[in-house]
Structures are given as structure tokens and as C-alpha cells.
Amino acid sequence: MTLISLDDIPSDRPILIAGPTASGKSALALALAERQGGTVVNADAMQVFADWRVLTARPSAEEEARAAHALYGHVAWRTAYSTGDWLRDYAALRARRPIVTGGTGLLFRALTEGLADIPPTPPEVRAEAVRRMEAEGHAALASELSADVRRDLDLANPARVARAWEVQRATGRSIRAWQAETPPPLLPLDRAVPIVLEADRDWLAERIARRFDFMLDGGALDEVRAVLPRWNPALNAAQAIGAPDLVAHLRGEIDLATARDRAVAATRQYAKRQRTWFRRRMGGWTAVRAESLPGS
């Protein structure tokens, strides 16, 4: 495991900072941008949505004013936003020295390994997926995926399942078959400084609980209340951890303490899946102890 100093990081290369939720990625990215220059680029699938700032721990307006930030909060509530959409948005940035940070491994994989040119999903197929997700749940769609997809897809993630199902339904080929025909990546790993944060489970669990309490104090419930009239659990944006629990509270189904505990537990489970994914997929990255970072 590596201990890190900001002075050790080259100032003339793009930086990639991955890691589990609440591990300090955004703080490290901002510190690097302020010290060395560059644009902090979001690689978190939920922080792209305009309606979520507090609930997804997006950088605050004050933090965004301290350095250039991109791909945060630019996607409308009802938009089905895919990895391909993110990659196209990244390509259009032409950011000076990007400092890409987030916890969504698929975005980093697409950026550094390339992404298959899968045809857009027809609206009627997406509508069918939404209807079935609402009526049967994402497990029903997952059961229809090909074996090669089921082997390594996060089957607990409704958005990932829906995307794989839509590709299979629309094209007659699995998403893995498409990915086998991958064009060159936008940012090969050997042209960047790739860092993956690792953290002690108990240390991270405490930070997750403390951060969710901070979110509640900072207006997360108000954010959820604002989208409640438009709430649709099948939307990409509705997959934000904690959102379904706070919706249940606002509808009078559970008390706030229960909603909080469920959201914290779900976040810990998500962090566990992230750590597993990073260990399997990011062997060529520099592993850094999150506890060693300044201010941790």
C-alpha cells in the first residue's frame, strides 16, 4: 500500500482518482487542482443529475468556485444517462489537465479501455424496460440476460441491469459481445496517473454514517421532497442511494431514523461492492490508503 504526498504527483499529466464512496476522492481532487492546476471532472454516475447535490455529496458551490469543475449536475431528472453519454460529454470537454474523480468503475473503464459503439436504445425498448422494472423489478430483467453478462454484471444495480437488458432486447446481441468490438480509449492508462483509494472497512463505515447525517443536516430531505411529485423508481436518477428511503419517509411509510439507518446500510453495501470491483479491475493502478490523505 502506498502513502501519498501531493508533491509526488506529476503536475503535467491527467489524474484519475477512483475509490469507494466517502473515501475522500473529491477532497484530494480539489487539493490537486488548487495546487497544480487542472479541471476536476466528475466520474460518479449519480452526481451528474441536476436535482441531486446534497444527497450525492457533490462538491458544494463554494468548492466549485475554488477550481474548475465539469460534468456535475448537468443532466435533467428524467434523462436516461449512460456510460456512452458520459464518454461523449468527456470527449467534448477538451479540459486542460483533467483530474477525473468518482466511484463509478465503469466510467473509468470506458475512459481508459474504450467503449463499444452500441446503437442507441429505441424509445419503445426503454419504455418496455421501465414498465417491467416497475411491475416486476429488475431481477426479472436480470434473469433474461445471457450467461456471459450475468457472470460479471452487478446484478444488484437496477440501472446496469436495465442497460444490459435494453441492449440485448434492441440488438439481439449481449452487451459483452458489443464490448468485444471496442475502439481505442480516450485516455489510455499509461498516459495518466491512476490512483485508487483503499480504506479500512470500519474507518469507512464511520465516515459513511457521519456523512449521511451531514447530508440530512444540509438539506437532503428537501432535495427528495422537491422531486417527490415526479418520483419514478425506474429512472436512472432514482438510483441515488438514500433516495428511496427518504421517499418512503416522506410518504409516511417509515420514520426518519429508519430511513437514515437503511440508507447508511445501503451505502456500506455499495462501498463493499466498489472495493471488490476495484480490486478485480484496477490492478495496474496505484493503491493509496485513504486514511493517509491530508484531512482524513
C-alpha positions as MATLAB code, in Angstrom:
seq = 'MTLISLDDIPSDRPILIAGPTASGKSALALALAERQGGTVVNADAMQVFADWRVLTARPSAEEEARAAHALYGHVAWRTAYSTGDWLRDYAALRARRPIVTGGTGLLFRALTEGLADIPPTPPEVRAEAVRRMEAEGHAALASELSADVRRDLDLANPARVARAWEVQRATGRSIRAWQAETPPPLLPLDRAVPIVLEADRDWLAERIARRFDFMLDGGALDEVRAVLPRWNPALNAAQAIGAPDLVAHLRGEIDLATARDRAVAATRQYAKRQRTWFRRRMGGWTAVRAESLPGS';
ca = [
       0.000    0.000    0.000;
       1.278    3.480   -0.898;
       1.409    6.602    1.224;
       0.916    9.693   -0.899;
       2.207   13.245   -0.921;
       0.714   15.810   -3.260;
       4.279   16.780   -4.193;
       4.864   13.261   -5.544;
       2.154   13.558   -8.212;
       3.356   14.862  -11.600;
       1.739   18.165  -12.488;
       1.819   17.669  -16.258;
      -0.325   14.531  -16.639;
      -4.040   13.796  -16.305;
      -5.003   12.215  -12.976;
      -7.559    9.503  -12.273;
      -8.835    9.153   -8.703;
     -11.150    6.211   -8.028;
     -12.281    4.802   -4.722;
     -15.247    3.788   -2.602;
     -17.861    6.292   -1.538;
     -16.878    8.632    1.324;
     -13.164    7.842    0.998;
     -12.066   11.428    0.268;
     -11.747   11.408   -3.540;
     -13.287   14.821   -4.148;
     -11.162   16.487   -1.479;
      -7.990   15.034   -2.991;
      -9.011   16.122   -6.498;
      -9.743   19.666   -5.334;
      -6.444   19.882   -3.446;
      -4.564   18.805   -6.579;
      -6.462   21.235   -8.800;
      -5.714   24.129   -6.458;
      -2.046   23.213   -6.073;
      -1.181   22.134   -9.616;
      -3.991   23.393  -11.828;
      -6.484   21.383  -13.849;
     -10.197   20.657  -14.129;
     -11.941   18.329  -11.677;
     -14.081   16.037  -13.850;
     -16.881   14.001  -12.309;
     -16.869   10.217  -12.771;
     -19.787    9.420  -10.473;
     -22.962    8.219  -12.195;
     -25.287    9.949   -9.714;
     -23.501   13.289   -9.356;
     -24.376   14.133  -12.962;
     -28.024   14.792  -12.061;
     -29.103   18.372  -11.519;
     -31.593   17.566   -8.746;
     -29.004   15.896   -6.535;
     -26.265   17.910   -4.893;
     -26.504   17.210   -1.174;
     -27.765   13.621   -1.458;
     -24.896   12.559   -3.742;
     -22.202   14.573   -1.915;
     -21.448   16.671   -4.978;
     -18.888   19.429   -4.417;
     -20.522   22.473   -2.909;
     -20.867   25.733   -4.814;
     -18.043   27.116   -2.686;
     -15.773   24.192   -3.609;
     -16.648   24.522   -7.281;
     -15.616   28.186   -7.114;
     -12.121   27.226   -5.926;
     -11.223   25.293   -9.111;
     -12.736   24.394  -12.462;
     -15.272   21.532  -12.269;
     -17.035   19.678  -15.096;
     -19.800   17.101  -15.637;
     -21.505   17.804  -12.316;
     -25.268   18.374  -12.168;
     -25.737   18.824  -15.914;
     -28.311   16.060  -16.548;
     -32.083   16.513  -16.204;
     -34.130   14.368  -13.811;
     -35.881   12.144  -16.367;
     -32.871   11.627  -18.650;
     -31.569    8.087  -19.144;
     -27.849    8.834  -18.947;
     -25.455    6.047  -19.935;
     -21.723    5.396  -19.815;
     -21.644    6.249  -23.521;
     -23.322    9.599  -22.830;
     -20.705   10.364  -20.183;
     -17.856    9.416  -22.513;
     -19.205   11.682  -25.256;
     -19.539   14.530  -22.757;
     -15.978   13.933  -21.574;
     -14.661   13.961  -25.154;
     -16.388   17.289  -25.790;
     -14.806   18.936  -22.737;
     -11.256   19.338  -24.019;
     -10.408   20.150  -20.422;
      -6.941   21.355  -19.536;
      -5.310   18.606  -17.494;
      -8.374   16.646  -16.344;
      -8.451   15.336  -12.778;
     -11.110   12.659  -13.131;
     -12.615   11.530   -9.842;
     -15.504    9.311   -8.794;
     -16.652    5.928   -7.649;
     -18.245    4.533  -10.805;
     -15.773    1.977  -12.098;
     -17.481    1.572  -15.471;
     -16.796    5.217  -16.333;
     -13.084    4.794  -15.652;
     -13.076    1.540  -17.591;
     -14.693    3.199  -20.604;
     -12.296    6.140  -20.430;
      -9.100    4.082  -20.157;
     -10.049    0.939  -22.098;
     -12.584    2.229  -24.619;
     -16.314    1.679  -25.047;
     -18.181   -0.293  -27.667;
     -20.193    1.705  -30.183;
     -23.577    0.272  -29.228;
     -26.552    1.626  -31.223;
     -28.878    3.954  -29.273;
     -31.735    2.215  -27.486;
     -35.078    2.764  -29.269;
     -37.568    4.679  -27.078;
     -40.068    1.830  -27.166;
     -37.481   -0.630  -25.793;
     -36.536    1.752  -22.997;
     -40.221    2.267  -22.196;
     -40.705   -1.505  -22.048;
     -37.768   -1.790  -19.637;
     -39.220    0.921  -17.412;
     -42.662   -0.723  -17.380;
     -41.244   -4.109  -16.483;
     -38.910   -2.687  -13.828;
     -41.901   -1.052  -12.151;
     -44.125   -4.110  -12.429;
     -41.676   -6.986  -11.875;
     -38.451   -5.498  -10.513;
     -35.003   -5.585  -12.045;
     -34.434   -9.233  -11.068;
     -36.904  -10.270  -13.776;
     -34.839   -8.493  -16.409;
     -31.617   -9.882  -14.968;
     -32.945  -13.436  -15.325;
     -33.227  -12.911  -19.091;
     -29.643  -11.760  -19.626;
     -27.145  -14.046  -21.306;
     -24.784  -16.052  -19.125;
     -21.697  -14.066  -20.165;
     -23.334  -10.865  -18.929;
     -24.666  -12.318  -15.703;
     -21.215  -13.595  -14.760;
     -19.692  -10.182  -14.039;
     -22.539   -7.649  -14.096;
     -23.561   -6.017  -10.823;
     -26.966   -7.710  -10.691;
     -27.928   -5.660   -7.621;
     -27.722   -2.448   -9.654;
     -31.054   -1.787  -11.438;
     -29.554    0.746  -13.855;
     -26.824   -1.660  -15.004;
     -29.319   -4.496  -15.391;
     -31.729   -2.325  -17.359;
     -28.971   -1.129  -19.684;
     -27.766   -4.680  -20.413;
     -31.341   -5.865  -20.981;
     -32.108   -2.954  -23.327;
     -29.022   -3.686  -25.443;
     -29.896   -7.359  -25.694;
     -33.546   -6.633  -26.490;
     -32.806   -3.947  -29.081;
     -29.863   -5.518  -30.912;
     -30.186   -9.250  -30.369;
     -26.626   -9.322  -29.031;
     -25.338   -9.197  -25.469;
     -23.652   -6.074  -24.184;
     -20.473   -8.122  -23.722;
     -20.483   -9.082  -27.423;
     -20.630   -5.392  -28.316;
     -17.892   -4.569  -25.843;
     -15.601   -7.077  -27.536;
     -15.520   -4.668  -30.512;
     -14.104   -1.767  -28.552;
     -12.416    1.259  -30.232;
      -9.249    2.864  -28.771;
      -9.709    4.603  -25.397;
      -9.829    8.373  -24.982;
      -7.271    8.259  -22.162;
      -5.073    5.157  -22.046;
      -3.950    4.280  -18.546;
      -0.261    4.764  -19.352;
      -0.879    8.432  -20.211;
      -2.399    9.231  -16.819;
      -1.615    8.994  -13.109;
      -4.145    6.377  -11.914;
      -4.875    6.340   -8.174;
      -7.345    4.082   -6.397;
      -8.121    4.802   -2.756;
      -8.413    1.892   -0.355;
      -9.797    2.195    3.148;
     -10.249    0.171    6.302;
     -13.828   -1.101    6.449;
     -14.593    0.264    9.925;
     -12.978    3.626    9.191;
     -15.052    3.950    6.031;
     -18.258    2.796    7.731;
     -17.909    5.547   10.321;
     -17.344    8.165    7.617;
     -20.368    6.914    5.663;
     -22.650    7.255    8.697;
     -21.253   10.670    9.585;
     -21.598   11.903    6.006;
     -25.223   10.843    5.707;
     -26.055   12.689    8.908;
     -24.306   15.715    7.404;
     -26.430   15.312    4.276;
     -29.608   15.307    6.341;
     -28.487   18.427    8.163;
     -27.560   20.032    4.842;
     -30.904   19.607    3.090;
     -31.007   16.119    1.562;
     -34.598   15.665    2.687;
     -35.575   18.902    0.963;
     -33.979   17.681   -2.272;
     -36.023   14.483   -2.140;
     -39.179   16.400   -1.257;
     -38.671   18.562   -4.354;
     -38.631   15.548   -6.698;
     -41.364   13.598   -4.907;
     -44.144   14.704   -7.323;
     -42.007   13.383  -10.200;
     -40.681   10.289   -8.424;
     -40.298    7.194  -10.596;
     -38.141    4.403   -9.140;
     -37.193    3.164  -12.610;
     -35.359    6.366  -13.561;
     -31.560    6.482  -13.529;
     -31.611    9.413  -11.120;
     -33.821    7.494   -8.675;
     -30.980    5.022   -8.068;
     -29.178    7.515   -5.807;
     -28.538    5.744   -2.524;
     -30.802    7.027    0.209;
     -33.382    8.484   -2.156;
     -35.876    5.563   -1.969;
     -35.611    5.512    1.829;
     -36.251    9.229    2.174;
     -39.158    8.926   -0.274;
     -40.625    6.216    1.949;
     -40.263    8.516    4.945;
     -41.919   11.455    3.183;
     -44.811    9.197    2.216;
     -45.299    8.259    5.864;
     -44.211    4.640    5.439;
     -41.203    4.774    7.813;
     -39.818    7.240   10.322;
     -36.728    9.333    9.592;
     -34.474    7.297   11.864;
     -35.348    4.119    9.975;
     -34.818    5.834    6.625;
     -31.434    7.053    7.804;
     -30.362    3.617    9.021;
     -31.452    1.936    5.795;
     -29.614    4.495    3.683;
     -26.421    4.112    5.721;
     -26.616    0.316    5.442;
     -27.187    0.524    1.674;
     -24.213    2.861    1.311;
     -21.981    0.445    3.212;
     -23.104   -2.401    0.966;
     -22.380   -0.275   -2.092;
     -18.908    0.571   -0.774;
     -18.237   -3.135   -0.327;
     -19.183   -3.801   -3.961;
     -16.989   -0.917   -5.083;
     -13.969   -2.224   -3.178;
     -14.449   -5.677   -4.714;
     -14.767   -4.226   -8.215;
     -11.658   -2.045   -7.824;
      -9.559   -4.946   -6.531;
     -10.539   -7.085   -9.509;
     -10.338   -4.442  -12.220;
      -7.678   -1.920  -11.145;
      -4.586   -3.993  -10.578;
      -2.489   -1.540  -12.606;
      -3.497    1.467  -10.523;
      -1.528    2.943   -7.619;
      -3.316    1.950   -4.415;
      -3.337    4.643   -1.738;
      -4.566    4.435    1.856;
      -7.451    6.876    2.166;
      -6.629    7.309    5.854;
      -3.235    8.747    4.870;
      -4.674   11.661    2.900;
      -4.438   15.193    4.330;
      -7.534   16.000    6.384;
      -8.753   12.398    6.617;
];
